[in-house]
Amino acid sequence: MQVNYQTPISALLRSGRRKHISLQTWPKAQINHSVTFSPHGELQQITLESGPDANRLFYKIEFALPQEHPLFLWRLTIENRGQSPVQMDRITLMQAGFFPKRKLLPEPGPLSAKYRRKPIGYGAIRPHPDPGKLAFFTNGWQSWSFTGTLGTDEWPVGTSLGFMAAPMWFNQGTPRLRKRGRFASDMFGVLGDRLHRSGILAGFLSQKQHFGSLEVTTDPIYPALALWANGDQARLEPGAQISTDWAALQFVNLDDPEPLAPYLDAVARENRVQPSIPSHQPSVGWCSWYQFYQDISAEKMCANLQSAASLKNELHLNLFQIDDGFQAQIGDWFNFSSGFPQGVAPLSSAIRETGLNPGLWLAPFIVHSKSKLRRTQRKWLLRNRFGVPVNAGFVWNNFNKALDLTHPEALAYTQEVVRTAVHEWGYSFLKLDFLFAAALPGRHRDRSQTRAQALRRGLEALREAAGPEVHLLGCGVPLGSGIGIFDSMRIGADVDGTWLPTWKGLRGLFKEEYAMPSARNALQNTLTRAPLHRRWWLNDPDCLLVRPESNLTLAEVQTLASAIALTGGSLLLSDDLPALPDNRLRLASQLLPLIGK
């Protein structure tokens, strides 16, 4: 274990910082044994209390074994009993093995290679005593981020789009590696031995306090794994304390039909996922986005509503969702575009009259640079250390900004948007998108909040504003932060009318962009995140496009449709229903009713 933090050089020079590392060695510690009760049942627990260090930080380390589940748990609590605040950086909960800057040579090696050998004391991590070929299952940070298994000879998944996309797709506390066989992951990951079919899962049970990161090297001689919580330079004031989320280890049999089940179920218990989630009926309906994008109007919605109503019984539809484009600008949610002169409340009533549930898209945490909100409420924006609004990524042909949810007025505004959509406009289904914006690195108004705490607080506020009966679908949200809040969750990249990622007709340049919209990318996470379905929420694999005018072949459409049907998540059509040929409607009808498992 290791704690990295910073202190002021002097009380007069707050900008200067001195770095400190604690818990590399264990000073004298008080050890206690107890039996406690938790969402995981009875825990046999050992607590070690140590301190103070040079800056009067005290540490409490809790190790716990659930009596009913095959997991090992531990967490660290840090209390500041000093006179000055400290800024928390990285809190390392585990490091097994060594991460060299250059490739290590096998022992024994020539004398000239002495600086390329593994240092004494770091050990190694091996899923089997006789190591076979290693691979790593990496979990992406948010809905659109790549999730899948990578082998020793493969490169980590990254992006060549830089500041245009990286703030959206990658956790800024998780390293973006560029070495073959060396990978990173968010919240949890699995190091597996493909020969002996054994593995080690390491991760966190929640992301309420910190975003958790992993780094792995699958070097066959010196494999290594590190697990840490990102402190985000949040201030720990004198007299305050902070605990990490529970870290967890699980030994995995890769041939088990559900190898990750003990961990995934523990995460659900820790986040108090509603017991009714496993029995919920997935959404089956229509969404405006992939046919019209932002070019929507009340007239177009009414035409498709009429078709949806006539197909409701044949296709078992229960939802009609209006997506992006009804608002005047991203951030200006109470002002409507010219296509909706009367707003969206009349459409909600019309949808209900057909027997369908009315759904609405919102992106309450992100702000368009040309919005009225950005001009009038500049103090609500999240800014970097230079006072410049942070970059929330390039979307809508614009570099967007993010709200600072530690600002009480900004948080109240997001609640008012959701409250109005539900209780005044009448929408019982909300798709909440681009929620990663609240978790971007920046200088928050409340400097004591980590990014994970700020986001979780914001999501809880949205749920409170909506009420318990409203169905919330999360999208573009760091997955761990949304567990226990959302009924459904987008678990992959946006689908598209092309198999590979394409932008303005260019395809080959974006083949390795696994978070860009495309049918291939949506399919990837539909399969790799299938085990989350009915454990953490209902999976949303995104829409199914069946119209013949797309660039998808019939075989590609059938492949995507089969994956959606077999994994049991929600199913939304996103074609212009009045113009859809009968043979393409039959393709959709063959998938319904959903398998649902």
C-alpha positions in Angstrom: 0.0 0.0 0.0 1.1 3.5 -0.7 -0.5 7.0 -0.2 0.7 9.9 -2.3 -0.3 13.4 -1.1 0.9 17.0 -1.1 1.2 19.7 1.6 1.9 23.4 1.4 5.5 24.4 1.6 4.5 27.2 4.0 1.3 28.8 5.2 2.2 31.9 3.2 3.0 30.1 -0.1 -0.1 28.0 -0.7 0.7 27.5 -4.4 3.9 25.6 -3.6 3.5 21.9 -2.8 5.7 19.3 -1.2 5.0 15.7 -2.2 4.9 12.9 0.4 4.6 9.1 0.3 3.3 7.2 3.3 2.7 3.5 4.1 5.6 2.3 2.1 6.8 0.8 5.4 4.5 -0.1 8.3 5.2 1.7 11.5 3.9 0.2 14.8 0.2 -0.5 14.3 -2.7 -1.4 16.6 -4.5 -4.6 15.5 -8.1 -5.4 16.3 -10.3 -8.3 15.2 -14.1 -8.0 15.0 -17.2 -9.5 13.4 -19.3 -6.9 11.5 -22.5 -7.1 9.4 -22.8 -5.6 6.0 -24.8 -5.9 2.8 -22.6 -9.0 2.1 -23.6 -10.7 5.4 -21.2 -11.4 8.2 -17.6 -10.1 7.8 -14.6 -11.4 9.7 -12.6 -8.2 9.9 -9.1 -7.2 11.0 -8.4 -3.5 11.5 -4.9 -2.0 11.6 -4.5 1.5 12.9 -1.2 3.3 12.3 0.1 6.8 12.7 0.9 9.6 12.8 3.2 10.2 9.9 5.3 13.3 9.6 2.2 15.4 8.8 0.0 13.9 11.5 -2.0 11.7 9.1 -3.5 8.6 10.7 -4.3 5.5 8.8 -6.9 2.7 9.4 -6.7 -0.3 7.2 -9.6 -2.8 7.3 -9.4 -6.3 5.9 -12.6 -8.3 5.6 -13.6 -11.8 4.6 -17.3 -12.4 3.9 -18.5 -15.7 5.3 -20.9 -16.3 2.4 -19.0 -15.1 -0.6 -15.6 -15.9 -2.2 -14.1 -12.4 -2.0 -11.4 -10.7 -0.1 -12.1 -7.0 0.8 -10.1 -4.2 2.1 -10.2 -0.4 2.3 -8.1 2.5 3.8 -9.3 5.4 5.9 -7.1 8.5 6.2 -7.6 11.1 9.0 -5.9 14.5 9.1 -5.1 15.5 12.7 -2.5 18.0 11.6 -2.8 21.8 11.4 -2.8 22.2 7.6 -4.8 20.7 4.8 -3.3 18.1 2.5 -4.1 17.2 -1.1 -4.6 13.6 -1.9 -3.1 12.2 -5.0 -2.9 8.4 -5.6 -4.0 5.9 -2.9 -2.5 2.6 -3.9 -4.4 -0.3 -2.4 -2.3 -3.0 -4.1 0.8 -3.5 -6.2 2.0 -7.0 -7.0 5.0 -7.0 -9.3 7.1 -4.4 -10.9 6.4 -2.1 -13.8 9.7 -1.5 -15.7 10.3 1.3 -18.1 12.0 -1.1 -20.4 11.5 -4.8 -21.1 13.1 -7.0 -18.5 15.4 -9.8 -19.4 14.9 -13.3 -17.9 17.2 -14.2 -14.9 20.0 -14.9 -15.0 21.1 -12.3 -17.5 24.4 -10.8 -18.5 26.0 -8.3 -16.2 25.3 -5.5 -18.6 21.6 -6.1 -18.0 21.7 -5.6 -14.2 19.6 -2.5 -14.4 16.9 -4.3 -16.5 16.2 -6.9 -13.9 13.3 -6.9 -11.4 14.1 -5.2 -8.1 14.0 -7.3 -5.0 10.8 -7.1 -3.0 8.2 -6.4 -5.6 7.2 -10.0 -6.2 4.9 -10.9 -9.0 1.2 -11.9 -9.6 0.4 -15.1 -11.3 -3.1 -16.7 -11.8 -1.3 -20.1 -11.8 2.0 -21.3 -10.4 3.1 -22.4 -13.8 2.3 -19.4 -15.9 0.7 -19.9 -19.3 -0.3 -17.3 -21.9 -1.7 -14.3 -20.1 -4.5 -11.9 -21.1 -6.3 -9.0 -19.4 -10.0 -8.2 -19.4 -10.2 -4.4 -19.3 -13.3 -2.5 -18.4 -13.8 1.0 -20.0 -14.5 4.1 -17.9 -17.9 5.0 -19.2 -20.7 3.8 -21.4 -18.9 4.2 -24.7 -15.4 3.1 -23.7 -14.0 -0.1 -25.0 -14.4 -3.2 -22.9 -12.8 -6.5 -23.8 -10.0 -9.0 -23.5 -6.4 -8.2 -24.7 -3.5 -10.6 -25.0 0.2 -10.3 -24.4 0.9 -9.5 -28.0 -1.8 -6.9 -28.4 -1.7 -3.1 -28.0 -3.9 -1.2 -25.5 -6.9 0.5 -27.0 -6.5 4.3 -27.2 -7.4 7.1 -29.5 -5.7 9.3 -32.0 -8.3 12.1 -31.6 -6.5 13.7 -28.7 -8.3 16.5 -26.9 -11.3 16.2 -29.2 -12.3 12.8 -27.7 -10.1 11.8 -24.8 -11.9 13.8 -22.2 -15.1 12.0 -23.0 -13.8 8.4 -23.3 -11.0 8.0 -20.8 -10.7 8.6 -17.1 -8.0 11.2 -16.6 -6.6 9.3 -13.6 -6.2 6.1 -15.5 -3.0 5.9 -17.6 -3.3 5.7 -21.4 -0.6 3.2 -22.1 1.3 2.7 -25.4 3.1 -0.5 -24.8 2.3 -4.0 -26.2 1.0 -6.3 -23.4 0.6 -3.4 -20.9 -3.0 -2.4 -20.1 -5.1 -0.2 -17.9 -8.7 -0.6 -16.7 -11.4 1.3 -14.7 -13.1 0.0 -11.6 -12.2 -3.6 -12.1 -10.2 -6.0 -14.4 -9.3 -9.6 -14.7 -5.8 -11.0 -15.3 -6.3 -14.4 -16.8 -4.1 -17.4 -17.7 -5.5 -18.8 -20.9 -3.7 -22.1 -20.7 -4.7 -23.1 -17.2 -8.1 -21.3 -17.3 -7.6 -19.4 -14.1 -7.7 -15.7 -13.3 -7.5 -13.0 -10.6 -10.1 -10.2 -10.5 -9.2 -7.0 -8.8 -11.4 -4.0 -8.4 -13.7 -1.9 -6.3 -17.2 -2.6 -5.1 -18.3 1.0 -5.7 -17.1 4.4 -7.1 -18.8 6.7 -4.6 -15.6 8.1 -3.1 -12.9 7.7 -5.8 -12.6 6.6 -9.3 -10.6 3.3 -9.2 -7.9 2.4 -11.7 -5.8 -0.6 -12.6 -2.6 -1.2 -14.5 -1.4 -4.6 -15.6 1.6 -5.9 -17.5 1.2 -9.4 -19.0 4.9 -10.0 -19.3 5.1 -13.8 -19.1 8.1 -13.7 -16.7 7.3 -10.8 -14.5 3.5 -10.1 -14.6 2.3 -7.2 -12.4 -0.9 -5.6 -11.3 -1.6 -2.3 -9.5 -4.9 -1.1 -8.1 -5.4 2.5 -6.8 -8.0 5.1 -5.9 -7.6 8.5 -7.6 -7.4 11.3 -5.0 -7.9 14.0 -7.6 -5.9 16.4 -5.4 -9.0 16.8 -3.2 -8.2 18.7 0.0 -8.3 16.8 3.3 -8.9 19.5 5.8 -7.6 19.3 9.4 -10.0 17.2 11.4 -11.5 15.5 8.3 -11.1 12.0 7.1 -11.8 10.0 3.9 -12.2 6.3 3.2 -11.6 4.6 -0.1 -14.4 2.4 -1.5 -14.0 -1.3 -0.7 -11.3 -3.0 -2.8 -12.0 -6.6 -3.8 -10.1 -9.7 -4.9 -11.7 -12.8 -6.4 -10.0 -15.9 -7.8 -11.7 -16.8 -11.1 -12.3 -20.0 -13.0 -12.4 -18.9 -16.6 -14.4 -22.0 -17.6 -17.2 -21.2 -15.1 -20.4 -20.2 -17.0 -20.5 -17.0 -15.0 -17.0 -16.4 -13.8 -17.5 -12.8 -12.6 -20.8 -13.5 -10.8 -19.5 -13.2 -7.2 -17.9 -9.8 -7.8 -20.8 -8.4 -9.9 -23.3 -9.5 -7.3 -21.3 -8.0 -4.5 -21.2 -4.7 -6.4 -25.0 -4.8 -6.7 -25.3 -5.4 -3.0 -22.8 -2.7 -2.1 -24.7 -0.1 -4.2 -28.1 -1.3 -3.0 -29.4 -2.0 -6.5 -33.2 -2.3 -6.4 -34.3 -5.9 -5.8 -36.9 -5.4 -8.6 -34.3 -4.7 -11.3 -34.0 -8.5 -12.3 -37.8 -8.6 -12.9 -38.1 -5.3 -14.8 -39.4 -5.5 -18.4 -36.8 -4.0 -20.8 -37.9 -1.1 -22.9 -39.1 -1.8 -26.4 -39.9 1.3 -28.5 -38.9 4.0 -30.9 -36.2 6.7 -30.7 -35.9 9.7 -33.0 -32.1 10.1 -33.0 -30.7 7.8 -35.7 -33.2 8.8 -38.3 -33.5 12.6 -37.7 -30.5 13.4 -35.4 -31.1 17.1 -34.3 -33.4 17.8 -37.3 -36.6 17.0 -35.5 -40.0 18.7 -35.1 -43.3 18.1 -33.5 -44.7 17.3 -36.9 -42.2 14.5 -37.5 -42.7 13.1 -34.0 -46.5 13.0 -34.5 -46.1 11.1 -37.9 -43.9 8.5 -36.2 -46.1 8.3 -33.2 -49.1 7.5 -35.4 -47.1 4.6 -37.0 -45.8 3.4 -33.6 -49.3 3.3 -32.2 -50.5 1.2 -35.1 -47.5 -1.2 -34.6 -47.7 -1.3 -30.8 -49.3 -4.7 -30.5 -47.4 -6.3 -33.4 -44.0 -5.2 -32.1 -44.9 -5.1 -28.4 -43.8 -1.5 -28.1 -44.0 0.3 -24.7 -41.9 3.4 -25.3 -41.8 6.5 -27.6 -38.6 8.6 -26.9 -37.9 12.1 -28.2 -34.1 12.6 -28.5 -31.8 15.5 -29.0 -33.0 18.5 -31.0 -36.2 19.7 -29.2 -34.2 22.3 -27.2 -32.9 25.6 -28.4 -29.3 24.7 -27.4 -27.5 22.2 -25.2 -27.8 23.7 -21.7 -30.9 25.9 -22.5 -33.5 23.2 -21.6 -36.4 25.6 -21.0 -36.1 27.2 -24.5 -37.3 25.2 -27.5 -36.2 25.0 -31.1 -38.4 26.3 -33.9 -39.7 22.8 -34.6 -41.4 22.7 -31.2 -43.3 26.1 -30.9 -45.4 24.7 -28.0 -42.6 22.8 -26.3 -42.7 19.1 -25.6 -45.5 18.9 -23.0 -48.3 18.4 -25.6 -46.4 15.5 -27.2 -46.2 13.8 -23.8 -49.9 13.8 -23.6 -50.3 12.6 -27.1 -47.9 9.7 -26.5 -49.8 8.7 -23.4 -53.1 8.6 -25.3 -51.6 5.9 -27.5 -50.8 3.7 -24.5 -47.0 4.2 -24.9 -44.7 5.7 -22.2 -43.3 9.1 -23.1 -39.5 9.4 -23.1 -37.3 12.4 -23.4 -33.5 12.9 -23.8 -31.6 15.4 -21.7 -27.9 16.1 -21.1 -28.0 18.2 -17.9 -24.3 18.2 -17.0 -22.8 19.5 -20.3 -23.0 23.0 -21.8 -22.7 24.1 -25.4 -20.3 27.0 -25.8 -23.0 29.0 -27.7 -25.7 28.5 -25.1 -27.4 31.2 -23.2 -26.5 29.3 -20.0 -22.8 29.6 -20.6 -23.1 33.4 -21.2 -25.3 34.1 -18.2 -24.0 31.6 -15.6 -20.2 31.6 -16.0 -19.6 30.9 -12.4 -21.3 27.5 -12.7 -18.7 26.2 -15.2 -16.0 23.8 -14.1 -12.6 25.5 -14.7 -9.0 24.4 -14.7 -6.3 25.8 -12.4 -5.8 28.8 -14.8 -9.5 29.7 -14.6 -10.4 28.5 -18.1 -13.5 26.4 -18.5 -12.5 22.7 -19.0 -12.9 21.0 -22.3 -15.7 18.5 -22.3 -15.0 17.1 -25.8 -15.9 17.9 -29.3 -19.6 17.2 -30.1 -22.2 19.2 -32.1 -19.2 20.8 -34.0 -18.3 22.5 -30.8 -15.9 22.2 -27.8 -18.3 21.9 -24.9 -18.1 22.9 -21.3 -19.1 21.2 -18.1 -21.0 22.3 -15.0 -19.3 22.3 -11.6 -21.8 20.3 -9.5 -20.1 21.3 -6.3 -21.6 24.7 -7.0 -25.0 24.6 -5.2 -26.8 26.7 -7.9 -25.5 24.6 -10.7 -26.6 21.4 -9.0 -30.0 23.0 -8.3 -30.4 23.9 -12.0 -29.8 20.3 -13.1 -32.5 19.2 -10.6 -34.9 21.7 -11.9 -34.4 20.5 -15.4 -35.3 16.9 -14.5 -38.1 17.9 -12.1 -39.7 20.0 -14.9 -39.4 17.3 -17.5 -41.1 14.8 -15.2 -43.6 16.7 -13.2 -44.6 19.5 -15.6 -44.0 18.1 -19.1 -45.1 14.6 -18.1 -42.3 12.3 -19.1 -41.9 9.0 -17.2 -38.8 7.9 -19.0 -35.6 10.0 -19.2 -32.5 9.3 -21.1 -29.7 11.3 -19.3 -26.7 11.6 -21.6 -23.1 13.0 -21.5 -23.0 12.6 -17.7 -19.2 12.1 -17.7 -18.9 15.9 -17.9 -19.4 16.2 -14.2 -16.4 13.9 -13.6 -13.8 15.9 -15.6 -10.7 17.1 -13.8 -10.9 20.7 -12.7 -10.8 23.1 -9.8 -14.1 22.6 -8.1 -15.7 25.2 -5.9 -15.7 22.6 -3.1 -12.0 21.6 -3.2 -12.7 18.8 -0.7 -14.7 16.8 -3.3 -13.2 14.1 -5.5 -14.5 13.8 -9.1 -16.3 10.6 -8.1 -18.0 12.3 -5.1 -19.1 15.2 -7.3 -20.6 13.0 -9.9 -22.3 10.6 -7.5 -23.8 13.5 -5.6 -25.1 14.9 -8.9 -26.6 11.6 -10.0 -28.3 11.2 -6.7 -29.7 14.7 -7.0 -31.2 13.8 -10.4 -32.8 10.7 -9.0 -34.3 12.7 -6.2 -35.7 15.2 -8.6 -37.2 12.6 -10.9 -38.6 10.4 -8.1 -38.5 6.6 -7.7 -41.1 5.8 -10.2 -39.4 7.4 -13.2 -37.3 5.1 -15.5 -33.8 6.6 -15.8 -31.5 5.5 -18.6 -27.9 6.6 -18.2 -25.6 7.2 -21.1 -22.1 8.5 -21.4 -21.7 8.0 -17.6 -18.9 6.3 -15.7 -20.4 3.0 -15.0 -19.5 2.6 -11.3 -21.0 5.9 -10.5 -24.4 5.0 -11.8 -25.0 1.7 -10.1 -28.0 1.8 -7.8 -29.3 5.0 -9.5 -30.2 4.1 -13.0 -32.8 1.5 -14.1 -31.1 1.1 -17.5 -27.6 1.8 -18.7 -26.1 2.3 -22.2 -23.2 -0.2 -22.1 -21.5 0.5 -25.5 -20.7 3.0 -28.1 -23.4 4.6 -30.2 -24.6 2.5 -33.1 -24.5 3.9 -36.6 -25.5 3.2 -40.2 -22.0 2.0 -40.9 -20.1 -1.1 -39.6 -16.8 0.7 -39.0 -16.5 4.2 -37.5 -16.9 6.9 -40.2 -16.7 10.7 -40.1 -17.7 12.8 -43.1 -17.2 9.8 -45.4 -13.8 8.9 -44.1 -13.6 5.3 -42.8 -10.1 3.9 -42.8 -8.7 6.6 -40.5 -11.0 5.7 -37.7 -10.8 1.9 -37.7 -9.0 1.8 -34.4 -11.4 4.2 -32.7 -13.5 1.8 -30.5 -15.6 4.4 -28.8 -16.8 6.2 -32.0 -20.3 5.5 -33.2 -20.5 2.3 -35.4 -22.3 -1.0 -35.5 -19.1 -2.9 -34.8 -18.3 -0.8 -31.7 -21.8 -1.1 -30.3 -21.7 -4.9 -30.8 -18.4 -5.2 -29.0 -19.7 -4.0 -25.6 -23.1 -5.5 -26.1 -21.3 -8.9 -25.8 -18.5 -8.0 -23.3 -20.8 -6.2 -20.8 -23.7 -8.7 -21.1 -23.1 -10.1 -17.6 -24.1 -6.7 -16.1 -27.6 -7.1 -17.4 -30.2 -7.6 -14.6 -27.4 -7.4 -12.0 -26.6 -3.7 -12.0 -29.4 -2.5 -14.3 -31.1 -3.4 -17.5 -28.5 -3.2 -20.3 -29.2 -0.8 -23.2 -27.2 -1.9 -26.3 -28.5 1.2 -28.2 -30.9 1.3 -31.1 -31.5 -1.2 -33.9 -31.4 0.2 -37.4 -33.3 -1.9 -40.0 -33.9 0.5 -42.8 -32.4 -0.5 -46.2 -31.0 3.1 -46.8 -28.2 2.7 -44.2 -24.7 1.5 -45.2 -25.2 -1.7 -43.2 -25.6 -4.9 -45.2 -28.5 -7.2 -44.4 -26.0 -9.6 -42.7 -24.6 -6.8 -40.5 -28.1 -5.8 -39.5 -29.0 -9.4 -38.7 -25.7 -9.8 -36.6 -26.5 -6.7 -34.6 -30.1 -7.8 -34.1 -29.1 -11.3 -33.0 -26.7 -9.9 -30.4 -29.3 -7.5 -29.0 -31.9 -10.3 -28.8 -29.7 -12.9 -27.2 -28.2 -10.6 -24.6 -31.7 -9.5 -23.5 -31.4 -5.7 -23.2 -33.7 -3.0 -24.3 -34.6 -2.8 -28.0 -35.4 0.6 -29.7 -36.0 1.1 -33.3 -34.7 4.4 -34.8 -36.0 4.5 -38.4 -38.6 6.6 -40.0 -41.5 4.3 -39.3 -43.9 5.6 -42.0 -41.3 5.0 -44.7 -40.1 1.5 -43.4 -40.7 -1.4 -45.9 -42.7 -4.3 -44.6 -39.8 -6.8 -45.0 -37.7 -4.7 -42.7 -40.5 -4.4 -40.1 -40.7 -8.2 -40.2 -37.0 -8.3 -39.3 -37.7 -6.3 -36.1 -40.9 -8.3 -35.3 -38.9 -11.6 -35.4 -36.9 -10.4 -32.3 -40.0 -9.7 -30.2 -41.1 -10.3 -27.6 -37.6 -9.9 -26.1 -35.9 -12.9 -24.5 -35.2 -10.6 -21.6 -32.4 -12.6 -19.9 
